[in-house]
Amino acid sequence: MKKIFIYLFLASSLLFSSALKAEVKPTKEEIERVRVEQERAKISQLLSELKVVEEKISKKDSVWIKSYASYLTSLDVRESLDKIIERINYLQRKRGKSLSEVDELNALVGREKILTSQTEKLKKKDSSPFSNLITPPNMDETPSVTNPIDIFMGISLVKTLDKDFSDYALKKEELDKLITLLKEEINLYTQIEAIDIEHKYKEQLDFKLKQLERFESALDTMNVTVDVYEKRLDIIKANINKEIEAQIVKLIKIVVTIFVVFLIFFLLKLIVKKYIKDHERFYMANKFITFMNFFLIILILFFSYIENVSYFITILGFASAGIAIAMKDWFMSILGWLVIVLGRSVHVGDRIRVDMDGMQYVGDVMDISLLRITMLEDITLTTVMQNRRAGRVIFIPNNYIFTRMIANYTHSSLKSVWDGVKITITFDSNHKKAVHIAKEIAKKFSKGYTDITRKQLNKLRSNYSLKNTNVEPRIFTNIEPNGISIDAWYLTNAYGTLTLRSVISTEIVDAFLAEDDITIAYPTQMLHMEAAAKKKPPFNPDEVI
């Protein structure tokens, strides 16, 4: 019994387990459904990862993406334009067009013009999407550093070239990162395509593969170009730095040379100051040393930086006519300066008179520069009688020596001038005594100047023909309407004419007033008054009218 029971139990267990297995076994539809759900879950996960990658690409706002998009746009425009042209040609060849076809033709012609203009703007992008980005900056024309100013230009050029190379390298680095993201994106698309039964992402995968091919081609070109560009940049920088170094050394030599020239002329000025005591000679020597100093410095700079002097002289020859017309007054002033300095007609310190624009100015020369004479106006008879102004600094162009009246009161060694006092006495005065008194007073106060002038005129005989060298005071008498005029002329210092005139005038007046037989004449009027007879009126004043 026990054995039978055991066998029955085992048989029932086997039957129960087989029934359970029959109930658990899944169907093919269930298996397929599970697989599809797993694929969808996998695709959803890959799409999420793809979205993250695409967001990274879009955040970069890459110029490469924009350039490629512009390239695709140009292709689309070209393709649309070709289709429109084909349609236009078909409609134009067709006979008996309907009204709708005529309207279509007109619309297509207008659209063709618009797309043609867009194509002209995008024509450079049809052949290569990255032609501007992969082309390095032009470095063929690099200026040479030939003077100190070019040193700063050379330094600036080196900085510009480094910046351009950095920008180009940054574009390459940006492209490299973009390609990495594209490869990651393509990998995700490839995985999606491998498990996607519907193949909905095949077109995007092909587009990305073509895009990656374009970008990798551009990167290969840039890898080669960067090496060549860097080597070319190193050569240019080396040449510019070498030229800058040469110019700096040259500039140091020029500065040292100019310093030595300044030192030599400074020592010459000290020697001149020590051994030349005459103020006029010292001034002229000092001006000459200063002029030669700057002239020599200009020559040093000129021959240091003008490589082709004959070429410069040729240009200057062609430009000389225009320069001479435009700067006529300057050239005439420089020529006048040469005449003044070489002819020694006017010196610093001379008392001169200049006629300018109807006015007369008398003063002392303070400076004679290359373009003008600087004069300080003094109080003289001219300022008292005409200008009523003094103390002004007058600037006289040197070209006035040719066109204006310039009188020198102290030319060469002559420092005195003739001046006169005029006084009128009445006809009944003792004119002979008056002449004698005036002459004696003039002699008394001008004796020192008379002796000095005699010596000065003797010195001038070696350079000038002097016929009348009488230096004694001279008295001239003339008959005037109101009396006899006495002119007393005498020699006086050119710088103090007004002072001596004042002294002699008062002395003559005092001397004439002290004499009983000398009367000073001046304009007078005589009034005659007589008692007029009282006239009787022609009518009766008492009569009532």
Secondary structure, DSSP 8 states (H G I E B T S, - for coil): -HHHHHHHHHHHHHHHHHHHHHHH---HHHHHHHHHHHHHHHHHHHHHHHHHHHHHHHHHT-HHHHHHHHHHHHHHHHHHHHHHHHHHHHHHH-SS--HHHHHHHHHHHHHHHHHHHHHHHTTHHHH-TTHHHHS----S------SHHHHHHHHHHHHHHHHHHHHHHHHHHHHHHHHHHHHHHHHHHHHHHHH-SS-TTHHHHHHHHHHHHHHHHHHHHHHHHHHHHHHHHHHHHHHHHHHHHHHHHHHHHHHHHHHHHHHHHHHHHHHHHHH---HHHHHHHHHHHHHHHHHHHHHHHHHHH-S-HHHHHHHHHHHHHHHHHHTHHHHHHHHHHHHHHHHT-S-TT-EEEEEETTEEEEEEEEEE-SSEEEEEE---HHIIIII-----EEEEETTHHHHS-EEETT-TT--EEEEEEEEEE-TTS-HHHHHHHHHHHHHHHHHHHHHHHHHHHHHHTTTS--S----S-EEEEEEETTEEEEEEEEEEETT-HHHHHHHHHHHHHHHHHT-TT--B-----------------SS-TT---
